[in-house]
Every structure is written in structure tokens, then in C-alpha cells.
Amino acid sequence: MKALRIRNVPKPPPAHETHESIRNQTSQFLQQGGRITVVPSGFSGIPRMQGPQQRTGKKLLL
């Protein structure tokens, strides 16, 4: 059970991507027949908080 107590696991370095590589991936994706769908405005991936959490909701969002 000692393995569970190990802390300070090294974090992987953040991925560095240039605009070029992202653009290339996008064009590749489109050439393969992929479709980019537009998400309707007003929708975010974070569901609205309900109940007493609403007051502090903005502080909790990371």
C-alpha cells in the first residue's frame, strides 16, 4: 500500500503547438471529409450550477 502514498508525481510538460500545425491538422481533417459543426451560441461545456452554489459558481470555475 506504500505505492498509494507517493506524491509529487512529475507533471508532463504542457504541449506546445503552433498555429501552423493546428492549421495543418484542420485542413487535413477537412480533406478527409470531416465536418466542423458550429456550436450554438450561449452553450458552454460547463453546465450551469444550481442551488446554493450559484453565488460562488464564478469563483469555482477553473
PDB file of N, CA, C, O and CB in Angstrom:
ATOM      1  N   MET A   1       0.824  -1.210   0.000  1.00  0.00           N
ATOM      2  CA  MET A   1       0.000   0.000   0.000  1.00  0.00           C
ATOM      3  C   MET A   1       0.856   1.258   0.000  1.00  0.00           C
ATOM      4  O   MET A   1       0.329   2.368  -0.066  1.00  0.00           O
ATOM      5  CB  MET A   1      -0.931   0.007   1.207  1.00  0.00           C
ATOM      6  N   LYS A   2       2.168   1.094   0.073  1.00  0.00           N
ATOM      7  CA  LYS A   2       3.014   2.293   0.077  1.00  0.00           C
ATOM      8  C   LYS A   2       2.914   3.054  -1.234  1.00  0.00           C
ATOM      9  O   LYS A   2       3.054   4.277  -1.268  1.00  0.00           O
ATOM     10  CB  LYS A   2       4.466   1.917   0.343  1.00  0.00           C
ATOM     11  N   ALA A   3       2.671   2.318  -2.314  1.00  0.00           N
ATOM     12  CA  ALA A   3       2.647   2.979  -3.624  1.00  0.00           C
ATOM     13  C   ALA A   3       1.564   4.048  -3.697  1.00  0.00           C
ATOM     14  O   ALA A   3       1.691   5.020  -4.442  1.00  0.00           O
ATOM     15  CB  ALA A   3       2.431   1.950  -4.730  1.00  0.00           C
ATOM     16  N   LEU A   4       0.504   3.867  -2.925  1.00  0.00           N
ATOM     17  CA  LEU A   4      -0.584   4.841  -2.992  1.00  0.00           C
ATOM     18  C   LEU A   4      -0.204   6.165  -2.340  1.00  0.00           C
ATOM     19  O   LEU A   4      -0.830   7.192  -2.603  1.00  0.00           O
ATOM     20  CB  LEU A   4      -1.830   4.281  -2.327  1.00  0.00           C
ATOM     21  N   ARG A   5       0.817   6.143  -1.492  1.00  0.00           N
ATOM     22  CA  ARG A   5       1.161   7.356  -0.757  1.00  0.00           C
ATOM     23  C   ARG A   5       2.179   8.221  -1.479  1.00  0.00           C
ATOM     24  O   ARG A   5       2.499   9.314  -1.013  1.00  0.00           O
ATOM     25  CB  ARG A   5       1.686   6.997   0.598  1.00  0.00           C
ATOM     26  N   ILE A   6       2.692   7.754  -2.601  1.00  0.00           N
ATOM     27  CA  ILE A   6       3.698   8.541  -3.327  1.00  0.00           C
ATOM     28  C   ILE A   6       3.058   9.810  -3.852  1.00  0.00           C
ATOM     29  O   ILE A   6       2.031   9.769  -4.529  1.00  0.00           O
ATOM     30  CB  ILE A   6       4.319   7.723  -4.494  1.00  0.00           C
ATOM     31  N   ARG A   7       3.677  10.943  -3.530  1.00  0.00           N
ATOM     32  CA  ARG A   7       3.159  12.216  -4.015  1.00  0.00           C
ATOM     33  C   ARG A   7       4.190  12.848  -4.927  1.00  0.00           C
ATOM     34  O   ARG A   7       5.231  12.257  -5.214  1.00  0.00           O
ATOM     35  CB  ARG A   7       2.805  13.164  -2.841  1.00  0.00           C
ATOM     36  N   ASN A   8       3.891  14.056  -5.380  1.00  0.00           N
ATOM     37  CA  ASN A   8       4.808  14.796  -6.251  1.00  0.00           C
ATOM     38  C   ASN A   8       5.106  14.018  -7.528  1.00  0.00           C
ATOM     39  O   ASN A   8       6.263  13.878  -7.923  1.00  0.00           O
ATOM     40  CB  ASN A   8       6.112  15.106  -5.512  1.00  0.00           C
ATOM     41  N   VAL A   9       4.061  13.517  -8.164  1.00  0.00           N
ATOM     42  CA  VAL A   9       4.250  12.855  -9.450  1.00  0.00           C
ATOM     43  C   VAL A   9       4.607  13.932 -10.465  1.00  0.00           C
ATOM     44  O   VAL A   9       3.881  14.919 -10.585  1.00  0.00           O
ATOM     45  CB  VAL A   9       2.965  12.052  -9.889  1.00  0.00           C
ATOM     46  N   PRO A  10       5.695  13.771 -11.193  1.00  0.00           N
ATOM     47  CA  PRO A  10       6.076  14.832 -12.139  1.00  0.00           C
ATOM     48  C   PRO A  10       5.009  15.044 -13.197  1.00  0.00           C
ATOM     49  O   PRO A  10       4.507  14.089 -13.790  1.00  0.00           O
ATOM     50  CB  PRO A  10       7.407  14.497 -12.810  1.00  0.00           C
ATOM     51  N   LYS A  11       4.667  16.314 -13.430  1.00  0.00           N
ATOM     52  CA  LYS A  11       3.653  16.618 -14.438  1.00  0.00           C
ATOM     53  C   LYS A  11       4.295  16.598 -15.817  1.00  0.00           C
ATOM     54  O   LYS A  11       5.436  17.033 -15.972  1.00  0.00           O
ATOM     55  CB  LYS A  11       2.987  17.993 -14.162  1.00  0.00           C
ATOM     56  N   PRO A  12       3.586  16.104 -16.809  1.00  0.00           N
ATOM     57  CA  PRO A  12       4.126  16.193 -18.175  1.00  0.00           C
ATOM     58  C   PRO A  12       4.191  17.647 -18.600  1.00  0.00           C
ATOM     59  O   PRO A  12       3.338  18.441 -18.204  1.00  0.00           O
ATOM     60  CB  PRO A  12       3.262  15.376 -19.176  1.00  0.00           C
ATOM     61  N   PRO A  13       5.192  18.016 -19.404  1.00  0.00           N
ATOM     62  CA  PRO A  13       5.283  19.408 -19.854  1.00  0.00           C
ATOM     63  C   PRO A  13       4.082  19.769 -20.712  1.00  0.00           C
ATOM     64  O   PRO A  13       3.549  18.911 -21.415  1.00  0.00           O
ATOM     65  CB  PRO A  13       6.586  19.642 -20.639  1.00  0.00           C
ATOM     66  N   PRO A  14       3.642  21.029 -20.668  1.00  0.00           N
ATOM     67  CA  PRO A  14       2.499  21.429 -21.492  1.00  0.00           C
ATOM     68  C   PRO A  14       2.822  21.292 -22.974  1.00  0.00           C
ATOM     69  O   PRO A  14       3.950  21.533 -23.406  1.00  0.00           O
ATOM     70  CB  PRO A  14       2.086  22.873 -21.175  1.00  0.00           C
ATOM     71  N   ALA A  15       1.825  20.906 -23.733  1.00  0.00           N
ATOM     72  CA  ALA A  15       2.031  20.717 -25.168  1.00  0.00           C
ATOM     73  C   ALA A  15       2.168  22.071 -25.849  1.00  0.00           C
ATOM     74  O   ALA A  15       1.357  22.972 -25.636  1.00  0.00           O
ATOM     75  CB  ALA A  15       0.867  19.911 -25.794  1.00  0.00           C
ATOM     76  N   HIS A  16       3.193  22.200 -26.663  1.00  0.00           N
ATOM     77  CA  HIS A  16       3.385  23.441 -27.410  1.00  0.00           C
ATOM     78  C   HIS A  16       2.992  23.193 -28.859  1.00  0.00           C
ATOM     79  O   HIS A  16       3.632  22.410 -29.562  1.00  0.00           O
ATOM     80  CB  HIS A  16       4.863  23.948 -27.308  1.00  0.00           C
ATOM     81  N   GLU A  17       1.954  23.853 -29.291  1.00  0.00           N
ATOM     82  CA  GLU A  17       1.532  23.705 -30.682  1.00  0.00           C
ATOM     83  C   GLU A  17       1.486  25.068 -31.331  1.00  0.00           C
ATOM     84  O   GLU A  17       0.999  26.035 -30.745  1.00  0.00           O
ATOM     85  CB  GLU A  17       0.155  23.007 -30.781  1.00  0.00           C
ATOM     86  N   THR A  18       1.997  25.138 -32.545  1.00  0.00           N
ATOM     87  CA  THR A  18       1.999  26.409 -33.258  1.00  0.00           C
ATOM     88  C   THR A  18       0.714  26.537 -34.052  1.00  0.00           C
ATOM     89  O   THR A  18       0.006  25.557 -34.282  1.00  0.00           O
ATOM     90  CB  THR A  18       3.230  26.527 -34.184  1.00  0.00           C
ATOM     91  N   HIS A  19       0.428  27.751 -34.464  1.00  0.00           N
ATOM     92  CA  HIS A  19      -0.759  27.961 -35.293  1.00  0.00           C
ATOM     93  C   HIS A  19      -0.651  27.149 -36.578  1.00  0.00           C
ATOM     94  O   HIS A  19      -1.647  26.631 -37.083  1.00  0.00           O
ATOM     95  CB  HIS A  19      -0.941  29.460 -35.617  1.00  0.00           C
ATOM     96  N   GLU A  20       0.569  27.045 -37.101  1.00  0.00           N
ATOM     97  CA  GLU A  20       0.754  26.307 -38.351  1.00  0.00           C
ATOM     98  C   GLU A  20       0.315  24.855 -38.191  1.00  0.00           C
ATOM     99  O   GLU A  20      -0.450  24.342 -39.008  1.00  0.00           O
ATOM    100  CB  GLU A  20       2.223  26.370 -38.802  1.00  0.00           C
ATOM    101  N   SER A  21       0.795  24.196 -37.144  1.00  0.00           N
ATOM    102  CA  SER A  21       0.484  22.773 -37.002  1.00  0.00           C
ATOM    103  C   SER A  21      -1.009  22.573 -36.787  1.00  0.00           C
ATOM    104  O   SER A  21      -1.591  21.607 -37.281  1.00  0.00           O
ATOM    105  CB  SER A  21       1.277  22.158 -35.836  1.00  0.00           C
ATOM    106  N   ILE A  22      -1.630  23.495 -36.045  1.00  0.00           N
ATOM    107  CA  ILE A  22      -3.074  23.378 -35.836  1.00  0.00           C
ATOM    108  C   ILE A  22      -3.803  23.574 -37.156  1.00  0.00           C
ATOM    109  O   ILE A  22      -4.768  22.870 -37.456  1.00  0.00           O
ATOM    110  CB  ILE A  22      -3.566  24.406 -34.790  1.00  0.00           C
ATOM    111  N   ARG A  23      -3.333  24.538 -37.941  1.00  0.00           N
ATOM    112  CA  ARG A  23      -3.975  24.805 -39.231  1.00  0.00           C
ATOM    113  C   ARG A  23      -3.809  23.598 -40.158  1.00  0.00           C
ATOM    114  O   ARG A  23      -4.735  23.220 -40.874  1.00  0.00           O
ATOM    115  CB  ARG A  23      -3.379  26.080 -39.888  1.00  0.00           C
ATOM    116  N   ASN A  24      -2.621  23.007 -40.132  1.00  0.00           N
ATOM    117  CA  ASN A  24      -2.391  21.840 -40.981  1.00  0.00           C
ATOM    118  C   ASN A  24      -3.303  20.691 -40.575  1.00  0.00           C
ATOM    119  O   ASN A  24      -3.873  20.013 -41.430  1.00  0.00           O
ATOM    120  CB  ASN A  24      -0.922  21.402 -40.910  1.00  0.00           C
ATOM    121  N   GLN A  25      -3.439  20.474 -39.279  1.00  0.00           N
ATOM    122  CA  GLN A  25      -4.308  19.388 -38.827  1.00  0.00           C
ATOM    123  C   GLN A  25      -5.749  19.644 -39.247  1.00  0.00           C
ATOM    124  O   GLN A  25      -6.468  18.723 -39.633  1.00  0.00           O
ATOM    125  CB  GLN A  25      -4.222  19.225 -37.300  1.00  0.00           C
ATOM    126  N   THR A  26      -6.164  20.910 -39.169  1.00  0.00           N
ATOM    127  CA  THR A  26      -7.539  21.236 -39.537  1.00  0.00           C
ATOM    128  C   THR A  26      -7.775  20.967 -41.015  1.00  0.00           C
ATOM    129  O   THR A  26      -8.779  20.361 -41.390  1.00  0.00           O
ATOM    130  CB  THR A  26      -7.854  22.701 -39.207  1.00  0.00           C
ATOM    131  N   SER A  27      -6.845  21.421 -41.859  1.00  0.00           N
ATOM    132  CA  SER A  27      -7.044  21.214 -43.296  1.00  0.00           C
ATOM    133  C   SER A  27      -7.009  19.726 -43.625  1.00  0.00           C
ATOM    134  O   SER A  27      -7.759  19.256 -44.480  1.00  0.00           O
ATOM    135  CB  SER A  27      -5.969  21.969 -44.112  1.00  0.00           C
ATOM    136  N   GLN A  28      -6.135  18.985 -42.941  1.00  0.00           N
ATOM    137  CA  GLN A  28      -6.086  17.537 -43.145  1.00  0.00           C
ATOM    138  C   GLN A  28      -7.435  16.918 -42.787  1.00  0.00           C
ATOM    139  O   GLN A  28      -7.968  16.087 -43.522  1.00  0.00           O
ATOM    140  CB  GLN A  28      -4.954  16.900 -42.298  1.00  0.00           C
ATOM    141  N   PHE A  29      -7.969  17.333 -41.658  1.00  0.00           N
ATOM    142  CA  PHE A  29      -9.246  16.801 -41.181  1.00  0.00           C
ATOM    143  C   PHE A  29     -10.351  17.086 -42.188  1.00  0.00           C
ATOM    144  O   PHE A  29     -11.200  16.232 -42.444  1.00  0.00           O
ATOM    145  CB  PHE A  29      -9.607  17.401 -39.811  1.00  0.00           C
ATOM    146  N   LEU A  30     -10.340  18.299 -42.764  1.00  0.00           N
ATOM    147  CA  LEU A  30     -11.378  18.659 -43.727  1.00  0.00           C
ATOM    148  C   LEU A  30     -11.213  17.872 -45.021  1.00  0.00           C
ATOM    149  O   LEU A  30     -12.201  17.497 -45.651  1.00  0.00           O
ATOM    150  CB  LEU A  30     -11.344  20.163 -44.017  1.00  0.00           C
ATOM    151  N   GLN A  31      -9.958  17.620 -45.421  1.00  0.00           N
ATOM    152  CA  GLN A  31      -9.738  16.881 -46.664  1.00  0.00           C
ATOM    153  C   GLN A  31     -10.233  15.442 -46.529  1.00  0.00           C
ATOM    154  O   GLN A  31     -10.654  14.835 -47.513  1.00  0.00           O
ATOM    155  CB  GLN A  31      -8.245  16.897 -47.045  1.00  0.00           C
ATOM    156  N   GLN A  32     -10.184  14.900 -45.319  1.00  0.00           N
ATOM    157  CA  GLN A  32     -10.628  13.525 -45.122  1.00  0.00           C
ATOM    158  C   GLN A  32     -12.146  13.441 -45.013  1.00  0.00           C
ATOM    159  O   GLN A  32     -12.690  12.369 -44.747  1.00  0.00           O
ATOM    160  CB  GLN A  32      -9.983  12.935 -43.875  1.00  0.00           C
ATOM    161  N   GLY A  33     -12.824  14.551 -45.215  1.00  0.00           N
ATOM    162  CA  GLY A  33     -14.279  14.513 -45.192  1.00  0.00           C
ATOM    163  C   GLY A  33     -14.865  14.865 -43.839  1.00  0.00           C
ATOM    164  O   GLY A  33     -16.049  14.634 -43.593  1.00  0.00           O
ATOM    165  N   GLY A  34     -14.045  15.421 -42.959  1.00  0.00           N
ATOM    166  CA  GLY A  34     -14.569  15.812 -41.651  1.00  0.00           C
ATOM    167  C   GLY A  34     -15.393  17.079 -41.766  1.00  0.00           C
ATOM    168  O   GLY A  34     -15.172  17.897 -42.659  1.00  0.00           O
ATOM    169  N   ARG A  35     -16.327  17.234 -40.874  1.00  0.00           N
ATOM    170  CA  ARG A  35     -17.160  18.441 -40.887  1.00  0.00           C
ATOM    171  C   ARG A  35     -16.946  19.194 -39.596  1.00  0.00           C
ATOM    172  O   ARG A  35     -16.875  18.598 -38.521  1.00  0.00           O
ATOM    173  CB  ARG A  35     -18.662  18.095 -41.077  1.00  0.00           C
ATOM    174  N   ILE A  36     -16.844  20.505 -39.702  1.00  0.00           N
ATOM    175  CA  ILE A  36     -16.760  21.330 -38.497  1.00  0.00           C
ATOM    176  C   ILE A  36     -18.154  21.874 -38.232  1.00  0.00           C
ATOM    177  O   ILE A  36     -18.701  22.629 -39.036  1.00  0.00           O
ATOM    178  CB  ILE A  36     -15.704  22.497 -38.652  1.00  0.00           C
ATOM    179  N   THR A  37     -18.720  21.486 -37.107  1.00  0.00           N
ATOM    180  CA  THR A  37     -20.063  21.964 -36.790  1.00  0.00           C
ATOM    181  C   THR A  37     -19.947  23.134 -35.825  1.00  0.00           C
ATOM    182  O   THR A  37     -19.101  23.128 -34.931  1.00  0.00           O
ATOM    183  CB  THR A  37     -20.942  20.827 -36.183  1.00  0.00           C
ATOM    184  N   VAL A  38     -20.785  24.121 -36.005  1.00  0.00           N
ATOM    185  CA  VAL A  38     -20.751  25.295 -35.146  1.00  0.00           C
ATOM    186  C   VAL A  38     -21.662  25.050 -33.953  1.00  0.00           C
ATOM    187  O   VAL A  38     -22.829  24.690 -34.107  1.00  0.00           O
ATOM    188  CB  VAL A  38     -21.178  26.574 -35.920  1.00  0.00           C
ATOM    189  N   VAL A  39     -21.111  25.249 -32.770  1.00  0.00           N
ATOM    190  CA  VAL A  39     -21.907  25.074 -31.558  1.00  0.00           C
ATOM    191  C   VAL A  39     -22.789  26.302 -31.395  1.00  0.00           C
ATOM    192  O   VAL A  39     -22.296  27.424 -31.518  1.00  0.00           O
ATOM    193  CB  VAL A  39     -21.000  24.857 -30.299  1.00  0.00           C
ATOM    194  N   PRO A  40     -24.075  26.126 -31.121  1.00  0.00           N
ATOM    195  CA  PRO A  40     -24.951  27.290 -30.972  1.00  0.00           C
ATOM    196  C   PRO A  40     -24.472  28.196 -29.846  1.00  0.00           C
ATOM    197  O   PRO A  40     -24.015  27.717 -28.808  1.00  0.00           O
ATOM    198  CB  PRO A  40     -26.392  26.844 -30.708  1.00  0.00           C
ATOM    199  N   SER A  41     -24.577  29.498 -30.050  1.00  0.00           N
ATOM    200  CA  SER A  41     -24.078  30.437 -29.051  1.00  0.00           C
ATOM    201  C   SER A  41     -24.906  30.320 -27.778  1.00  0.00           C
ATOM    202  O   SER A  41     -26.082  29.959 -27.816  1.00  0.00           O
ATOM    203  CB  SER A  41     -24.110  31.884 -29.591  1.00  0.00           C
ATOM    204  N   GLY A  42     -24.278  30.629 -26.662  1.00  0.00           N
ATOM    205  CA  GLY A  42     -24.965  30.511 -25.388  1.00  0.00           C
ATOM    206  C   GLY A  42     -24.717  29.166 -24.736  1.00  0.00           C
ATOM    207  O   GLY A  42     -25.054  28.977 -23.567  1.00  0.00           O
ATOM    208  N   PHE A  43     -24.133  28.229 -25.467  1.00  0.00           N
ATOM    209  CA  PHE A  43     -23.822  26.929 -24.883  1.00  0.00           C
ATOM    210  C   PHE A  43     -22.343  26.868 -24.550  1.00  0.00           C
ATOM    211  O   PHE A  43     -21.500  27.163 -25.397  1.00  0.00           O
ATOM    212  CB  PHE A  43     -24.214  25.780 -25.841  1.00  0.00           C
ATOM    213  N   SER A  44     -22.024  26.488 -23.324  1.00  0.00           N
ATOM    214  CA  SER A  44     -20.631  26.222 -22.993  1.00  0.00           C
ATOM    215  C   SER A  44     -20.563  24.815 -22.429  1.00  0.00           C
ATOM    216  O   SER A  44     -21.582  24.269 -22.005  1.00  0.00           O
ATOM    217  CB  SER A  44     -20.060  27.277 -21.976  1.00  0.00           C
ATOM    218  N   GLY A  45     -19.383  24.224 -22.419  1.00  0.00           N
ATOM    219  CA  GLY A  45     -19.249  22.857 -21.942  1.00  0.00           C
ATOM    220  C   GLY A  45     -19.503  22.720 -20.454  1.00  0.00           C
ATOM    221  O   GLY A  45     -19.630  21.606 -19.944  1.00  0.00           O
ATOM    222  N   ILE A  46     -19.578  23.852 -19.744  1.00  0.00           N
ATOM    223  CA  ILE A  46     -19.753  23.790 -18.299  1.00  0.00           C
ATOM    224  C   ILE A  46     -21.236  23.947 -17.976  1.00  0.00           C
ATOM    225  O   ILE A  46     -21.821  24.985 -18.286  1.00  0.00           O
ATOM    226  CB  ILE A  46     -18.908  24.886 -17.584  1.00  0.00           C
ATOM    227  N   PRO A  47     -21.853  22.950 -17.366  1.00  0.00           N
ATOM    228  CA  PRO A  47     -23.272  23.084 -17.042  1.00  0.00           C
ATOM    229  C   PRO A  47     -23.493  24.158 -15.986  1.00  0.00           C
ATOM    230  O   PRO A  47     -22.651  24.364 -15.112  1.00  0.00           O
ATOM    231  CB  PRO A  47     -23.838  21.748 -16.557  1.00  0.00           C
ATOM    232  N   ARG A  48     -24.613  24.828 -16.073  1.00  0.00           N
ATOM    233  CA  ARG A  48     -24.920  25.875 -15.096  1.00  0.00           C
ATOM    234  C   ARG A  48     -25.082  25.248 -13.712  1.00  0.00           C
ATOM    235  O   ARG A  48     -25.677  24.180 -13.566  1.00  0.00           O
ATOM    236  CB  ARG A  48     -26.207  26.653 -15.500  1.00  0.00           C
ATOM    237  N   MET A  49     -24.553  25.915 -12.723  1.00  0.00           N
ATOM    238  CA  MET A  49     -24.691  25.394 -11.362  1.00  0.00           C
ATOM    239  C   MET A  49     -26.069  25.749 -10.832  1.00  0.00           C
ATOM    240  O   MET A  49     -26.629  26.794 -11.161  1.00  0.00           O
ATOM    241  CB  MET A  49     -23.582  25.955 -10.429  1.00  0.00           C
ATOM    242  N   GLN A  50     -26.603  24.862 -10.006  1.00  0.00           N
ATOM    243  CA  GLN A  50     -27.925  25.108  -9.448  1.00  0.00           C
ATOM    244  C   GLN A  50     -27.831  25.106  -7.928  1.00  0.00           C
ATOM    245  O   GLN A  50     -26.923  24.515  -7.344  1.00  0.00           O
ATOM    246  CB  GLN A  50     -28.944  24.048  -9.940  1.00  0.00           C
ATOM    247  N   GLY A  51     -28.787  25.780  -7.306  1.00  0.00           N
ATOM    248  CA  GLY A  51     -28.844  25.762  -5.859  1.00  0.00           C
ATOM    249  C   GLY A  51     -27.891  26.767  -5.228  1.00  0.00           C
ATOM    250  O   GLY A  51     -27.558  27.784  -5.836  1.00  0.00           O
ATOM    251  N   PRO A  52     -27.455  26.477  -4.010  1.00  0.00           N
ATOM    252  CA  PRO A  52     -26.654  27.447  -3.253  1.00  0.00           C
ATOM    253  C   PRO A  52     -25.286  27.704  -3.866  1.00  0.00           C
ATOM    254  O   PRO A  52     -24.620  28.669  -3.492  1.00  0.00           O
ATOM    255  CB  PRO A  52     -26.480  26.969  -1.839  1.00  0.00           C
ATOM    256  N   GLN A  53     -24.847  26.858  -4.806  1.00  0.00           N
ATOM    257  CA  GLN A  53     -23.528  27.050  -5.395  1.00  0.00           C
ATOM    258  C   GLN A  53     -23.500  28.214  -6.378  1.00  0.00           C
ATOM    259  O   GLN A  53     -22.427  28.678  -6.764  1.00  0.00           O
ATOM    260  CB  GLN A  53     -23.084  25.785  -6.090  1.00  0.00           C
ATOM    261  N   GLN A  54     -24.677  28.688  -6.784  1.00  0.00           N
ATOM    262  CA  GLN A  54     -24.716  29.719  -7.819  1.00  0.00           C
ATOM    263  C   GLN A  54     -23.915  30.951  -7.430  1.00  0.00           C
ATOM    264  O   GLN A  54     -23.254  31.556  -8.275  1.00  0.00           O
ATOM    265  CB  GLN A  54     -26.147  30.113  -8.108  1.00  0.00           C
ATOM    266  N   ARG A  55     -23.971  31.332  -6.141  1.00  0.00           N
ATOM    267  CA  ARG A  55     -23.314  32.569  -5.732  1.00  0.00           C
ATOM    268  C   ARG A  55     -21.809  32.498  -5.950  1.00  0.00           C
ATOM    269  O   ARG A  55     -21.200  33.461  -6.415  1.00  0.00           O
ATOM    270  CB  ARG A  55     -23.613  32.868  -4.268  1.00  0.00           C
ATOM    271  N   THR A  56     -21.203  31.348  -5.612  1.00  0.00           N
ATOM    272  CA  THR A  56     -19.755  31.230  -5.728  1.00  0.00           C
ATOM    273  C   THR A  56     -19.359  30.519  -7.014  1.00  0.00           C
ATOM    274  O   THR A  56     -18.187  30.197  -7.208  1.00  0.00           O
ATOM    275  CB  THR A  56     -19.186  30.490  -4.526  1.00  0.00           C
ATOM    276  N   GLY A  57     -20.320  30.271  -7.889  1.00  0.00           N
ATOM    277  CA  GLY A  57     -20.027  29.493  -9.090  1.00  0.00           C
ATOM    278  C   GLY A  57     -18.899  30.073  -9.914  1.00  0.00           C
ATOM    279  O   GLY A  57     -18.058  29.336 -10.428  1.00  0.00           O
ATOM    280  N   LYS A  58     -18.876  31.408 -10.045  1.00  0.00           N
ATOM    281  CA  LYS A  58     -17.863  32.005 -10.909  1.00  0.00           C
ATOM    282  C   LYS A  58     -16.466  31.810 -10.353  1.00  0.00           C
ATOM    283  O   LYS A  58     -15.504  31.699 -11.113  1.00  0.00           O
ATOM    284  CB  LYS A  58     -18.139  33.480 -11.099  1.00  0.00           C
ATOM    285  N   LYS A  59     -16.345  31.766  -9.034  1.00  0.00           N
ATOM    286  CA  LYS A  59     -15.019  31.584  -8.449  1.00  0.00           C
ATOM    287  C   LYS A  59     -14.545  30.143  -8.599  1.00  0.00           C
ATOM    288  O   LYS A  59     -13.344  29.885  -8.678  1.00  0.00           O
ATOM    289  CB  LYS A  59     -15.030  31.982  -6.973  1.00  0.00           C
ATOM    290  N   LEU A  60     -15.499  29.194  -8.639  1.00  0.00           N
ATOM    291  CA  LEU A  60     -15.113  27.794  -8.669  1.00  0.00           C
ATOM    292  C   LEU A  60     -14.672  27.342 -10.052  1.00  0.00           C
ATOM    293  O   LEU A  60     -13.943  26.359 -10.178  1.00  0.00           O
ATOM    294  CB  LEU A  60     -16.252  26.939  -8.198  1.00  0.00           C
ATOM    295  N   LEU A  61     -15.110  28.057 -11.101  1.00  0.00           N
ATOM    296  CA  LEU A  61     -14.763  27.612 -12.448  1.00  0.00           C
ATOM    297  C   LEU A  61     -13.275  27.794 -12.669  1.00  0.00           C
ATOM    298  O   LEU A  61     -12.725  28.865 -12.415  1.00  0.00           O
ATOM    299  CB  LEU A  61     -15.570  28.386 -13.517  1.00  0.00           C
ATOM    300  N   LEU A  62     -12.627  26.741 -13.143  1.00  0.00           N
ATOM    301  CA  LEU A  62     -11.179  26.823 -13.345  1.00  0.00           C
ATOM    302  C   LEU A  62     -10.874  27.223 -14.772  1.00  0.00           C
ATOM    303  O   LEU A  62      -9.707  27.347 -15.142  1.00  0.00           O
ATOM    304  CB  LEU A  62     -10.501  25.487 -13.012  1.00  0.00           C
TER     305      LEU A  62
END
